[in-house]
């Protein structure tokens, strides 16, 4: 299961580094100024920062883990960037049979 979100912000790199640095306390995370990955026990998150946006992709194997990874990543970003009124809206990718 895969979901993606694009957040329009001029602080994409800052958000990426903050999220990865925060998550690194409890899960393996690697990041640069423009790319980050976090491997949670319940799913995976990849991020890419551009000058005007932050692209986020999350994946999980089952519905419960999928909802959890979306909630954890989206919730943390919304709380961190609340001054910028960031709202994470996920687009779920449909898997082909």
Secondary structure as UniProt FT lines:
FT   STRAND          2..8
FT   TURN            10..11
FT   HELIX           12..23
FT   TURN            24..26
FT   STRAND          28..31
FT   STRAND          35..40
FT   TURN            41..42
FT   STRAND          43..49
FT   STRAND          53..59
FT   HELIX           63..80
FT   HELIX           82..84
FT   STRAND          91..93
//
